[in-house]
Amino acid sequence: DGAIISAGRDPDWVEKISAAGERLWSQPMDLEPEHLAVAPDGSVYVGGDNGYFAVLESADGAVRWSTRYPVYDEANVAVGPAGELYVGVVHDDWNGTYTAIIGERDPRNGEEIWELEIPTTGSWRYLHPVVGNDGVLYIRVAGGLMAIAPDGTILWNRPAPGFPLRHSVAIDSSNRLIVAASAFDPDFPMGHISGANADGTEAFLLFAGYDVALRGSPAIGPSGMFVGDAGILHGFTLAGATDWTYESPGLTSSITLLPTHEIVQPSTEGKLLLVGQNGVAIRALDLGGPVTLPVSAGVDGTLYAIVNHDLVAITTQGVELWRHSAAEEITAAPSIGVDGTLYIGTASGRVLAVSPDGDRLWSFGTGDAVTATPAIGPQAHIYAASTDGVLHVLSPEGELLWQADRGSPIRGGALVDGVGKAFFGCDDGFVYGFDAEGNELWRLKTLAEASAPLSLGSNGTLYVPSQDGSVYAVENRTFQPVLINELFYNQSGEDGPEAFVEIHGPVGTPLDGWRLEAYDGTTGGFYDALPLTGAIGADGFFLIVHPLSSPGLQGQADIVDTFANLQNGPDLLLLIDAGGIVWDTVAYGTGGVDVGEGSPAPDAAEGQAISRSLDHRDSGDNATDFSVQSPTPRQ
């Protein structure tokens, strides 16, 4: 009817004024009215100080009923499309946290219909509820916006931008997702895991729950995504839905995904827990002391863990092989060279090299703490960054080859690609790219500290998590990919040995420490792996040939191995560098699990191969990039 509802204090009142300016009624209140809403039938919903709220009659302002949430602050009210009454209150717990309640009451008598208790943090007192035309209720919570269905079910909880990212992101095999897990407040977290497509558009956003810290970097396996939390391991589907959780006292947020795809999660209770990708525990390995840092895994399956000041080698069956004392604090998981040598950084500013048998080989002083795992590049060069802002590049013998001083702490270490280019971020917000000889290629300024480890997609895109709450996708203009180029696995007649796998890339690219992994496309199960040695030839190719192939084909081979005789499709092949970066993923054959790049390449007919186009294009879609043709090794 165009009437105006207004409220005032001292004394406290609510009044109704007609469109012509005439006071229709004035109702004294026992609360300080602060929030008003009018229902379709003209009823007035009032929220006030100290958790009070009331419903007033439209005709005369009489109090239909009122109630109070004891010890709570201002009551916020909202009205739904059919007159539903929603009320929210917040209580300051006086310890840096707040407790909020949002719920629906029957406007006729005040009876509770549903209610949610929402723990949160931040200096705020209002939920500011609003209701959409579809009846969905939206409230402000610390860290973002929450949507609640009319029946009280939380639909989603979207974080606001600006929360610091302190760990690396993960990239799936197709480069279509950047998966980040975030914790907003160390003392009262709200966990989210999100995914973005390669063009930056949102793929999914999952609210994992309250008191879900998700403080570690996510890991991606063939069957899902996994993130550690204090005392909990979370499993998510590749589509971004909660799959399972595994709880055990003492678990840390650090996880490692083994080549055989078991998940290893350390425990402060002195154990390593091995869990399958289905969330079922396999076994616990006793290390006799708290383990808080991630575990590294050798190609032979040996696990390397940091226990107090010791580096410990242990098998996945729990047999301790040796224990090496660094006699000082070790700050990150060890890196493993092609020859099995382990490299660790220390808080006092040293890089230590330890042999595969546990003996000290050498020590190099950096001048300040090495807070991240040293990176291994081509020619077994070691890249160690320190908090005095210097990147040190060492030979396998521990000699300094070159260094780059940028004057601002480097906490996330360096990321090194397969051709020796190094990338790192600093506390001053700058991110740098260097070539293998130590020449600066480029620099980029972000809006806050770039102190988290960087990630590199197989398309050359560099991903930079920032303390400003953003992930920067940086184009690496000098990038030249190393790709799986041709597969010949379906010989004429029954499957025989005449088979090869062909790789293409920049001439001279060293492949020591790289590997190929093969998976059954029907089940997603791992079935074979091949460590690579040598370098890409002068023709830009690297060829793996079956040992019983024809002499002519074997004469073109860089490696002769039975791995070359892959299964018929559907199947999956991954190319992974020495640092664990997946450079290429090729799925071929239809009817398998969707784990390749885009749609799968066609399955080769008998006597045919699948091969990339002549320009060696990688569009991110296997079906587009590959076609069936006659075998053409090294062409």
Phi, psi and omega in degrees: 000006178083003180290157180249133174255127180226166182217157178210174182234163174051070358281167183273131184205161170229137181222160179241126182243132180289169179297337179271000178093009180272132176288119180272321174197160176221128185242115173296147183235150174269010180226161175274101185291130182231335183228130182234147173212145182244127180281164178303330180273005179093352176301145183251124177261129186236129172245140185219188183292158176060030174078014180276145167210158186208164174238129180251146178288146181292322189289317188227000179080006180298145180285113177289316173192162176211158179203177183213142167268109182301146177063007178262157180271201190315136175270126178259135182237154175210155181243138178272174184301328181256020179091009178302142179254118176247136181227139178227139178225156182229139178239129176278116181280356177061028174225024181090359179237163179228154172240127180246148174234130173235139182194175177245136176241151175286117183294345180284322186220358178083005180293143180289133175259312171204162183205140176236138173257128188236105175286147182197181179225171174113155181273082180210156185231357187234141175271338181049059181290139172224156184235131177279170179298337179274003179088358179287133182264133179241132178228154174276130171232158180302123179097003177157211186230137180242139175249132184233131179290161180302338180268006178093004178279131177287121179275314176197162178224102188263124181289148171281152178292158173111000179275132186300142174254116188249006180220169185285159173267166177243153183234130181279177190293343182257000184064010183274345183232139165247114187257121182233136175250136187228145171237129189276324183219127183301330184269337182212073190279159167233120188268137174226147168232131188228157179226144177231146175287169183298337179269006177092353178286152184288132176264318175196160173217118184243125172276112186276344176129166174283154183059024175252107190280320182046055186275350184259171175285140178285156174236145182241126176244179180300334186248000181171185178244147187223136181222137180270153177216163178297111178084358185219144169245127182254136173245132179235151175287163178294342178274354177094032177243149177297132181250306181200165171226147175234127183245139176202133183302140174088352180298140178261177181276355183273126177230155177228134178259118183284158176304331177272003169077012164286153178259131178249124179234121180289163180224141175290351178270015172086025182227160166248127180258126175260125183232139176285166181288359173263004178085010180261129179294138179261306177193165175244135180254125184272125180246356173076011179190161184297140178238118182243342183264158177300158180260145174254151183234132176278167181295337179272004179092355177294137178259141179238118185236153176260120178237111187056243179256017184251147168260122187242132174258129183214145178279165178290350175267359176095013179270117178284127183267317177194169181218123181246127181269125175274345179062020177198170184292127175264132193260346184204170178296151179286152168261156186235123178283171181300325181274006179091357177294139181254143181233129181230149175253153183234161181291336180275358175095048176226151168250125181249137174252128182236133182290164177300344178264000177095013181263144178288128179261314179195169178223139179233130179272129182261342181099341177200174188299141172257103190264357181231161178299127175301144180265150177250126180250188176302154182061022177061024177289144183253130180248111182238123180256145182235164186282002170270007174088020183244133170262121180255129177247121188243153172281167177300342179268001177090013179270142180287123178266313173197164177215155179234121182254117180245003168074003179228140186308137174251107185257336184267004180075186180251148173252128183240130180270182187290349178248012171095002176285139184245141180227138177203157178243157183236165180296337180280004176092355179276144173240137187237152170236132180234148174277178186292345180262359178095013178270133179291128179267319182194166173217151183224134178260122172263179187270356181203188181302134174251066189259357180272156175300145180270164177228152182233127176276160180291348175270006177091354180288131178262131182250125187242106173286139185235155176290352175277005177088007181250158167248123179267129174261116188249126177285125178266094190294338180267008187289133172232118188283154167253124192228152166288122190254322183207142179231126175237109187225348186246080185286164178296143183076205177290154180308129179229192188276349182287091188208153177205158171238128183244134178246144178233143178184186179301138181303133176084000180299119179288135181249009176301129181091347175285166177205156170253139176234136181245140181228145174288119183291341180284317184254341187081006183279139177292139177225346179195157176214152179224114172290139181256147174221154180102198184217160177292134188286177181296341177270001179085010184239157173221126191237130173251124188234144177293142184294343179257015175290171181298153179304322180298319179288319179296330179294343179263000191278146168266328175223137175248117185200148180294345178305331186299334182273078182290162175290155169294158183288164006283136181211173185217137179230131179245142174246119189233134181274182186294338179268004179088006179281129177277112182274330182204147177224123181236117172254137180223145183090141183268163176092003180262185177289149186272084183231008178267198176268114182062226177273151183290153172292158178294152174283137183289138172289164181303129180081002181246162176243166168252133188219149174289165174296163185297337179271009176054043182289143172233093183276352186090008178225112183301322182295326179284320189279334187246147174221161178273132181202177177291147180299136180222070182298135178058034178232000000 
